[in-house]
């Protein structure tokens, strides 16, 4: 697929997807969603890529859905197009959101589907759907409460308020705030650090954490033990232990 509204770049074992409709604040229209789904599939199928970074061009990460298309969207179509955050969450590779600016509505839902959120001091967050008479439909009512608690999630969703990056950091929505010029260098530095680990172990760790969020502690601990036991049979486990004992950097192969 030829991309018009996103940019997919790959450098060594790190991929970067940039939402690229700056004239529309990177609002999600049907074409952008289709391109994003295709790019996620590309990254998922590329074994050379170990970490994905998402960011936006211009003044926004993603400023929500393209309102111009709302009146043309049926409930059935909406069900299929609003699940971008779920696609990101289910990608079996770590995903870092490098939030450069406005991160609203569907954009905030995509960011919350990521594993790590780094924001510039220019970033702003919000689930603003209530302001046009609807509710979040891409995971906002579910993921937000799990990240910041039920009461704070209700406040943000009921009011449609927009908060600054510093407040998002304070309430636990994001991992950290950096200067706008430091955003991509910080995200890439973290991506490189993560990419140096075993891809197989990263996949198991992400799966265990995400599954644990959806169940009770007892079931989560049982599932963790199953995946831990599986990790003991990895080639990378043997390499990691040997490298530690031999006082050298490990050379992981992702198996």
N, C-alpha and C positions, 0 to 999 in steps of 0.2 A: 504493500500500500504506500502511495505517495502522501506524505503528511503536509498539510497546509497550516494546521492550527496547533501543532505541537512540534517539538524538535527532539529527536532521539539521538543521543551521542554516546559513544562507548570509548573508554580509554582504559586499556589493560583490562582489569577485572571489575571495573565500576561503570555502570550505566547512569546517564542523567536524562530524565524526561523533563522538558520545559514546556509548560503551557504557554502558547505564543499567539494570543489574540490581544495584544496590549491596548488596541483601540477600543476593545469591549471589556477591558479589565479582566481578560481571560475567562469571561463567562462561558459556562458549559452549554454549547448547543449540541444538536444531534451529531454533527460531523466531528466535533471535538471529542465527544464520548466514544464514537466509533474508532477514531484514530488512537485514543488512549487505550481502549481495550486491545487493539491490535498491537500497540507498542508493549503493553504488559505481557501479551502472549509471546512476543519476540524475546523479551528479557527472560521469561520463564523457560523458553526452549533453548536459550544460549548457555551452555554449560561453562563457558569462559567467564560469564558475569556472576559475581558473588554478592554484590551489593547494588541497590538501586537508590538514586537520589531523585526526588521530585522537587521542582521549583517553578517559578513563574517569571515571565518577562514584564518589564515595566513596573507599574505601581501595585500590582496585585499578584498573589499566588493564584487564587481563583476566587472571584467575587460572587460566586453562586451560579445559579442556572440562568440561561438566557431567557429573560421574561418574555421576549417577543415570540417565543415558540410555545409558551404555556397554553394558550387557548387552542392550539392544534394538537396537544398531547392527550391521548386517551389514558384512562387508568391502567389498561393492560400494557400499553407502551411504556408508561412511566415505571411500572414494576421492573421492566427489563433494562431501562436506561439509568436508573438511579442507584445501581448497586456497585458503583465504582470503588467505594471504600471497602466493600467486601472483597472485591477482586484483589485490592492491594493487601488486605489482611491475609488472604489465603495464598498469596505468592510465597513460595517456599524459600525465599531469600529475604534478608533484612532490607527494610525500606526506610530511608531517612527523608523526612519532609524538611526542606530548607525554605521556610516561609518568609518571603521577602516583603510582602505588603498585605493588602486586604485578603483575608481568608474567611469568607462568609458562606453561610448556607451549605451548598454542596461542596464547596471548597474546604470548609471546616470538616465536613464528613470524610472527605478524602484524606485530609491530614490526620484525622483521628484513626483512620485505618492503617496508618504507617506505624512503624515500631518505635521510631524516635522522631521528635519534633524539635527542630532548632529554628528559632525565629530571630529576625532582625529587630532592632529597636524601632523600626518603622511599621512593623506588622500589627494588624488588628484582627481580632477574632469575633465571630458571632454566629448564632443560629437565628437568622433574621426572617425566617419563613412566615412567622406569625404576622409580620407587618403587611403581608399581602393576602392574609386570610387563609393560609394553609399551615401545615406542620412539617417538620423535617421528614424526609422520606428516604434518605440514604444512610440511615443508621444514627442520626443525631440524637433521637430520644433514647437510644440504647447505649451507645458508646460514651456519650457525654456524662451520663450519670455514673458510669463505671470509672471514669477518670477523675471527676471532681466531686462526686457525691450527689445524691438525689436532690437535696434542697438547692444547691447552687445551680444544678442543671435546670431545674424547674424555673428558677429566677431568670436565667439567660434565655430559655426557650419561651417563657410566658411574656417577657418584656421585649424580646427581640433586640436587646441592647448589644452594642459593640464594645469590646474591651481591648485595651492596649496590651502589648506583649508582656509588659512587666506584671500586669494583673493576671494574665494567663499563666505566667510562670509562678506567681504567688499561690494560685489556687490549684496548681498541679496539672494544668491542661497540657503544658509543654515541658521540655527538658531544660532548656536554657535560652537566654537572650544574649545576642552579640550585636556589635555594631554592623551596620548594613554592609560595609566594605569587608567585614570579616565573615559574612554568612557562608558563602560558598567555600572559601578556604577551610573554615571550621568543619563544614559538612563533609568535604572531601578528605580532610585529615581523619575524621572519625570513620568514614567509609573505608579508608585504607587500613586503619587499625583493625576493623572488623573483618575485612577481606583477607587479612593475614591468618585468620583462624580457619579451622576445618569447616568446609562448606557443609559436610554431612552433619557435624555436631551442631552447627548453627541452625540447620533445618530442624533437627530434633528439639533443640532448645525453644525455637519459635513455636513449634507445634505444641510442646508441653505447656508453655505459658498461655497461649491462646486457648487451648482446650480447657485449661484450669479456670479461665475467666468465665467459662460457660457451665461450670458444674460446682458441686460442693467440695469442701476441702478434702474429705476422705477419698472421694472419687478422683480428685486431682492428684493427690499423693500416689494413689495406685497407678494412675496413668504415667506419672513422672517416673516411677520405679521401672515400669515396663520399658520406657524409652531410655532410661539410664542403663538398663541391662543391655538393650540393643546397642547403645554407644560403646559398651565394653568389647563388642565384637568388630568394631571398625578398624580398618587398616590405619586410619589416622590416630586411633588411640595408641596403637603399638609405636607408631612414629613419634607421637607426642611424648610418651613415656621415655623412649630411648633418647630423644633429643634433650629432654630434661636431665637425664642421668649423665649424658655425654657433654652437657653444658654447651649446647649449640642450638641455633634456631631450627625449629621443626620445618619439614618440607611436606606439607599436607597435600593429599591427592583427591580429597573429597569423597573418600569411600571408607 
